[in-house]
Amino acid sequence: EGPIPDYFGNISFLKVLDLRSNELNSSIPNSLYSLYHLQFLSLGDNQLQGTISSAIGNLSSVTHLDLSHNDMLEGRLPTSLEYLCKLKEMDLSYNKIEGGISEILQSLSRCRSGSLESLDMADNQLSGHLTDQLGQFKNLSYLSLAQNKISGPIPSSLGELSSLKFFDVSENQLNGTFPLCFGQLESLETLDFGYNLLEGVVLETHFSYLTRLTTLKASHNRLKFEPNSSWIPPFQCRIIELGHWNLGPKFPHWLKFQKNLSSLDISHVGISDVMPTWFLNLPTEYLNLSSNQLTGEISYLNVGDIVDLSSNSFTGPLPRVLSSLRFLFLSNNSFSGSLHQLICNPSLTGMITLYIDTNLLNGEIPDCWNHWDVLAYLNLGNNNLTGKIPLTLGQTNPSTLNLRNNRMFGELPSTNAKFYKFDYA
């Protein structure tokens, strides 16, 4: 902990310096910038402060530069980055670096060697527009500029990055249309441009050559996608997040061909359809279909961890669920019938959150809560539940319990004093 010792600068032939994950809390001393033979420098995950000196240009042998996760490292990057012509990996993520992204890319592109393979500047204060100079980084395989203030369109020159495997520009202010150049990125495995201002129509050709794509995160844009009903995607994704797109009104048939899917978010996408039977057979860990107009009954849910079907128009009895499920959100539907099958399932020992409020459930709350040991949030409000509040419900000790707008009576469980929030109106 403390400042970076100056004596490191006296080890003139030092090639590797790894001081990551300590509690260093000084600025970067000028002595480090005199290590002309240094190839690997990692100062990440510390508490470094101040700016990066223009003397960083002296590190002409460095191939790996990691200054990430230093909350007080700030200011603009010096143009002397142009002298780091052997640089392969640069990670400056999770700092307070500011300035225009185009100026930074211009400095890095002045080296004709084109050695840069990985650039991570996520979670800084970068602004400005991406420009066509992006296409000069032919060997770039990893690019993350997420959580900045970058605006403007995505340049078509992105399609020239044939080695690109990972591209993340999420949580910026990018606008314009979804460029066709994405369809040219044959090596791309992860694509994340969620939480931006892109708009317009997405075509099948946008995905033409994305055969290696495994992660597609694009929620919270103003995009519309209506592929031909016979379209078979060229990719097999594990993660698909398209929340707040326009995918409806029909249920997206192309999802039928995603055999490796583990996480799916198609919430707020304008689907007004019955959930197809084939979809129930897709095994996932996370499923979010909330805030659509889905109808019909659901016999079971083949989801391992988190399900959110809230704010739809589902009917019939509550679905059967897997024993591994931890979070279940079924609020604002028209599910009816008894709670017994769900609550009295002895295998549901890991449920943390259960929201079934604002439905048409009736009958008594079953007295079989003994195995709900980790339940923290329970909402059964706004139903037609009757009878006594079961004593075993008190043994669960949830921090939040909502039973309002039902027709129950009797004494409250003795452990209610431990509830963080209790609503029994």
C-alpha positions in Angstrom: 0.0 0.0 0.0 1.0 3.6 -0.2 2.9 5.3 -3.1 4.6 3.4 -5.9 8.3 3.3 -4.8 10.7 5.3 -7.0 13.3 2.6 -6.9 11.5 0.6 -9.6 12.8 3.2 -12.0 16.4 2.2 -11.2 15.9 -1.4 -12.5 16.7 -0.2 -16.0 16.4 -3.6 -17.7 13.1 -4.5 -16.1 10.7 -6.2 -18.5 7.7 -7.2 -16.4 6.2 -5.1 -13.6 3.0 -6.4 -12.1 1.6 -4.4 -9.1 -2.1 -5.0 -9.6 -4.6 -5.6 -6.8 -2.7 -3.7 -4.1 -3.6 -0.5 -2.3 -1.3 1.8 -4.1 -2.6 5.4 -3.8 -0.2 7.7 -5.4 0.1 9.2 -8.9 2.2 7.2 -11.4 5.8 8.3 -10.7 7.9 9.7 -13.5 10.6 7.1 -12.7 8.4 4.3 -14.1 8.3 6.1 -17.5 12.0 5.7 -17.8 11.8 1.9 -18.0 12.6 1.7 -21.7 12.8 -2.1 -21.8 9.5 -2.6 -20.0 7.1 -4.9 -21.9 4.4 -5.7 -19.4 3.1 -3.1 -17.0 0.1 -3.8 -14.8 -1.0 -1.3 -12.1 -4.7 -2.2 -12.2 -7.1 -2.5 -9.3 -5.4 0.0 -7.1 -6.2 3.6 -6.0 -3.9 5.5 -8.3 -4.8 9.1 -8.9 -3.8 12.0 -11.1 -3.3 12.0 -14.9 -1.2 9.9 -17.2 1.9 11.8 -18.1 3.0 12.4 -21.7 6.2 10.6 -20.7 4.3 7.3 -21.2 5.5 7.6 -24.7 8.9 6.6 -23.5 7.6 3.0 -22.9 8.2 2.1 -26.5 8.7 -1.6 -25.8 5.5 -2.1 -23.8 3.1 -4.7 -25.3 0.7 -5.0 -22.3 -0.6 -1.9 -20.4 -3.1 -2.3 -17.6 -4.1 0.8 -15.6 -7.8 -0.3 -15.0 -9.9 0.0 -11.9 -8.2 3.1 -10.4 -11.1 5.3 -9.5 -9.1 8.6 -9.3 -7.0 8.2 -12.5 -8.4 11.1 -14.6 -7.8 13.6 -17.3 -7.1 13.3 -21.0 -4.8 10.8 -22.5 -1.6 12.2 -23.9 -1.0 12.1 -27.7 2.3 10.4 -26.9 0.4 7.1 -27.0 1.4 7.2 -30.7 4.9 6.0 -29.7 3.7 2.8 -28.2 4.0 1.0 -31.5 4.4 -2.5 -30.0 1.3 -2.2 -27.8 -1.0 -5.3 -28.1 -3.3 -4.9 -25.1 -4.4 -1.7 -23.3 -6.8 -1.7 -20.5 -7.8 1.6 -19.0 -11.3 0.6 -18.0 -13.1 1.9 -14.8 -11.3 5.2 -14.4 -12.3 8.8 -14.9 -10.4 9.4 -18.2 -12.1 12.0 -20.4 -11.7 13.5 -23.8 -12.8 12.6 -27.3 -12.7 9.0 -28.4 -11.7 10.0 -31.9 -8.5 11.8 -30.7 -7.5 8.7 -28.7 -8.0 6.4 -31.7 -6.1 8.9 -33.8 -3.1 8.7 -31.5 -3.2 4.9 -31.4 -3.5 4.6 -35.2 -0.4 6.6 -36.0 1.7 3.4 -35.5 1.7 1.7 -38.8 2.5 -1.7 -37.2 -1.1 -2.2 -36.3 -0.2 -4.4 -33.4 -3.1 -3.5 -31.1 -5.3 -6.5 -30.4 -7.3 -5.5 -27.3 -8.6 -2.1 -26.2 -10.7 -1.7 -23.1 -11.8 1.8 -22.0 -15.2 0.9 -20.5 -16.6 3.0 -17.7 -14.8 6.3 -18.2 -16.0 9.8 -19.3 -15.1 9.6 -23.0 -17.2 11.6 -25.4 -17.3 12.5 -29.1 -18.0 10.3 -32.1 -16.6 7.1 -33.4 -15.0 7.8 -36.9 -13.8 5.7 -39.8 -10.3 5.6 -38.3 -11.7 2.7 -36.3 -11.3 0.5 -39.4 -7.5 0.9 -39.3 -7.1 -1.5 -36.4 -7.0 -4.6 -38.5 -5.7 -6.9 -35.7 -8.2 -5.8 -33.1 -10.1 -8.7 -31.5 -11.4 -7.1 -28.3 -13.0 -3.6 -28.1 -15.0 -2.3 -25.2 -16.1 1.3 -24.9 -19.1 0.6 -22.7 -20.5 3.1 -20.1 -19.1 6.3 -21.6 -20.7 9.3 -23.3 -19.9 8.5 -26.9 -22.5 9.7 -29.4 -23.2 9.7 -33.1 -23.5 6.8 -35.5 -21.5 3.6 -35.6 -19.1 3.9 -38.6 -19.3 1.5 -41.4 -15.6 1.0 -41.2 -16.2 -1.3 -38.3 -17.0 -4.0 -40.9 -13.3 -4.0 -41.8 -12.2 -5.4 -38.5 -12.2 -9.0 -39.6 -10.5 -10.2 -36.4 -13.0 -8.7 -34.0 -14.4 -11.2 -31.5 -15.7 -8.9 -28.8 -17.5 -5.6 -29.3 -19.2 -3.7 -26.5 -20.4 -0.1 -26.8 -23.4 -0.5 -24.4 -24.6 2.4 -22.2 -23.5 5.3 -24.5 -25.5 7.8 -26.5 -25.0 6.2 -30.0 -27.7 7.0 -32.5 -28.5 6.4 -36.1 -29.4 3.1 -37.7 -28.0 -0.4 -36.9 -25.3 -0.6 -39.6 -25.1 -3.4 -42.1 -21.4 -3.7 -41.5 -22.1 -5.9 -38.4 -23.0 -8.6 -40.8 -19.4 -8.7 -42.2 -17.8 -9.5 -38.8 -17.3 -13.2 -39.3 -15.2 -13.7 -36.2 -17.6 -11.8 -33.8 -18.6 -13.8 -30.7 -20.0 -11.1 -28.4 -22.0 -8.1 -29.6 -23.3 -5.6 -27.0 -24.8 -2.3 -28.0 -27.6 -2.2 -25.4 -28.8 1.1 -23.8 -28.2 3.4 -26.7 -30.4 5.4 -29.1 -30.2 3.3 -32.3 -33.4 3.2 -34.4 -34.8 1.8 -37.6 -35.3 -1.6 -39.0 -33.0 -4.6 -38.5 -32.7 -7.0 -41.4 -31.7 -10.6 -41.7 -28.6 -9.4 -43.6 -27.4 -7.7 -40.5 -26.6 -11.1 -39.2 -25.6 -12.8 -42.5 -22.1 -14.0 -41.5 -22.3 -14.0 -37.7 -21.9 -17.7 -37.5 -19.7 -17.6 -34.3 -22.0 -15.2 -32.4 -22.8 -16.5 -28.9 -23.8 -13.3 -27.1 -26.2 -10.7 -28.5 -27.1 -7.8 -26.1 -29.0 -5.0 -27.6 -31.8 -4.1 -25.2 -33.2 -0.5 -24.9 -32.8 0.7 -28.4 -35.5 1.8 -30.8 -35.1 -1.1 -33.3 -37.6 -3.2 -35.2 -36.9 -6.7 -36.3 -39.4 -8.8 -38.4 -37.5 -11.5 -40.2 -39.2 -13.9 -42.6 -41.0 -16.7 -40.7 -38.7 -19.3 -42.3 -35.5 -17.5 -41.3 -33.0 -19.6 -39.5 -30.3 -17.6 -37.7 -26.7 -18.4 -38.7 -25.6 -18.3 -35.0 -26.2 -20.3 -31.9 -26.4 -17.8 -29.0 -26.2 -18.5 -25.3 -27.3 -15.0 -24.4 -29.9 -12.9 -26.3 -31.2 -9.6 -24.9 -33.5 -7.6 -27.1 -35.7 -5.9 -24.5 -37.6 -2.8 -25.7 -37.2 -3.7 -29.4 -40.3 -4.2 -31.6 -40.4 -7.9 -32.3 -44.2 -8.5 -32.3 -46.9 -9.1 -32.7 -46.1 -12.8 -33.4 -43.8 -14.8 -31.1 -40.3 -14.8 -32.6 -40.2 -18.2 -34.4 -36.4 -18.0 -35.1 -35.8 -18.6 -31.4 -36.8 -22.2 -31.9 -33.4 -22.8 -33.5 -31.4 -21.5 -30.6 -30.4 -24.8 -28.9 -27.7 -23.4 -26.6 -29.8 -20.5 -25.1 -29.2 -19.9 -21.4 -30.4 -16.3 -21.0 -33.2 -14.6 -22.9 -34.7 -11.1 -22.5 -37.5 -10.2 -24.9 -39.4 -8.0 -22.5 -41.4 -4.9 -23.7 -41.2 -6.0 -27.3 -44.9 -5.9 -28.4 -45.7 -9.6 -28.6 -49.4 -10.4 -28.4 -49.5 -14.1 -29.0 -49.7 -17.5 -27.3 -46.4 -18.9 -26.0 -45.7 -21.8 -28.4 -45.2 -25.3 -27.0 -41.7 -25.6 -28.5 -40.6 -22.6 -26.5 -41.4 -24.4 -23.2 -38.8 -27.1 -24.1 -35.9 -24.6 -24.4 -33.8 -25.0 -21.3 -32.6 -21.6 -20.0 -31.3 -20.2 -16.7 -32.7 -16.7 -17.1 -36.0 -15.8 -18.9 -37.6 -12.4 -19.1 -40.9 -12.1 -21.1 -42.4 -9.3 -19.0 -44.6 -6.5 -20.2 -45.9 -8.1 -23.4 -49.4 -9.3 -24.2 -48.7 -13.1 -24.0 -51.8 -15.2 -23.4 -52.7 -18.8 -22.7 -51.8 -21.3 -20.1 -48.3 -22.5 -19.1 -48.0 -26.0 -17.8 -44.3 -25.9 -16.8 -41.3 -23.6 -16.9 -37.9 -25.2 -17.9 -35.9 -22.4 -16.4 -33.2 -23.0 -13.9 -32.7 -19.7 -12.0 -34.7 -16.6 -12.8 -38.2 -16.2 -14.5 -40.0 -12.9 -15.1 -43.4 -13.3 -16.8 -45.0 -10.3 -15.1 -47.4 -7.9 -16.8 -48.8 -10.3 -19.4 -52.2 -12.0 -19.8 -51.4 -15.6 -18.8 -54.3 -17.7 -17.5 -54.9 -21.0 -15.8 -53.1 -22.6 -12.9 -49.6 -21.7 -11.8 -46.9 -23.5 -13.8 -44.7 -26.2 -12.4 -41.1 -25.0 -12.0 -37.7 -26.5 -11.6 -36.3 -27.1 -8.1 -33.3 -24.9 -8.8 -35.4 -21.8 -9.4 -34.5 -18.8 -7.1 -36.5 -15.9 -8.5 -40.1 -16.1 -9.8 -42.0 -13.1 -11.0 -45.6 -13.7 -12.2 -47.3 -10.4 -11.1 -50.0 -8.7 -13.1 -51.5 -11.7 -15.0 -54.6 -13.8 -14.7 -53.3 -17.0 -13.1 -56.0 -18.7 -11.1 -56.5 -21.6 -8.7 -54.6 -22.8 -5.7 -51.1 -22.1 -4.4 -50.7 -25.6 -3.1 -48.8 -27.3 -5.9 -46.2 -24.5 -5.9 -45.8 -23.8 -2.2 -45.9 -27.4 -1.0 -43.3 -28.6 -3.4 -40.5 -29.8 -1.0 -37.8 -29.5 -3.6 -38.2 -25.7 -3.8 -35.6 -25.0 -1.0 -33.7 -22.2 -2.7 -36.4 -19.7 -3.7 -35.4 -16.2 -2.7 -38.1 -14.0 -4.4 -41.7 -15.0 -5.1 -44.0 -12.4 -6.7 -47.5 -13.6 -7.6 -49.4 -10.5 -6.8 -52.3 -9.1 -8.8 -53.6 -12.4 -10.2 -56.8 -14.4 -9.6 -55.5 -16.9 -7.1 -58.0 -18.3 -4.6 -58.3 -20.6 -1.7 -56.2 -20.7 1.4 -52.4 -20.1 1.7 -51.1 -23.6 2.4 -49.4 -24.3 5.7 -46.2 -25.8 4.3 -43.6 -23.1 4.3 -41.1 -25.1 6.5 -38.7 -25.7 3.6 -38.6 -22.1 2.4 -35.5 -21.3 4.4 -34.0 -18.5 2.2 -37.1 -16.7 1.1 -36.5 -12.9 1.3 -39.3 -11.4 -0.7 -42.9 -12.6 -0.9 -45.8 -10.8 -2.6 -49.2 -12.5 -2.7 -51.2 -9.2 -2.7 -54.2 -8.4 -4.8 -55.6 -11.9 -5.2 -58.7 -13.7 -3.8 -56.9 -15.7 -1.1 -59.0 -16.6 2.0 -58.6 -18.3 5.3 -56.0 -18.0 8.1 -52.5 -16.8 7.7 -50.5 -20.1 8.2 -48.1 -20.2 11.1 -45.3 -21.7 9.1 -45.2 -18.6 7.0 -43.6 -16.8 9.9 -40.8 -19.3 10.0 -39.5 -18.1 6.6 -38.6 -14.6 8.0 -38.7 -12.7 4.7 -37.6 -9.1 4.8 -40.6 -8.1 2.7 -44.1 -9.7 2.9 -47.2 -8.4 1.0 -50.6 -10.0 1.6 -52.7 -6.9 1.0 -56.1 -6.9 -0.8 -57.0 -10.5 0.0 -59.6 -11.9 2.4 -57.5 -13.6 5.1 -57.9 -13.4 8.9 -56.3 -14.6 12.1 -53.2 -13.8 14.0 -50.0 -12.7 12.3 -47.1 -15.1 12.6 -45.0 -14.5 15.7 -41.9 -13.6 13.8 -43.5 -10.6 12.0 -41.4 -8.3 14.2 -38.4 -9.3 12.1 -40.0 -8.2 8.8 -38.3 -5.3 7.2 -41.6 -4.4 5.4 -45.0 -5.9 6.0 -48.1 -5.0 4.1 -51.3 -6.6 5.4 -53.8 -3.9 4.4 
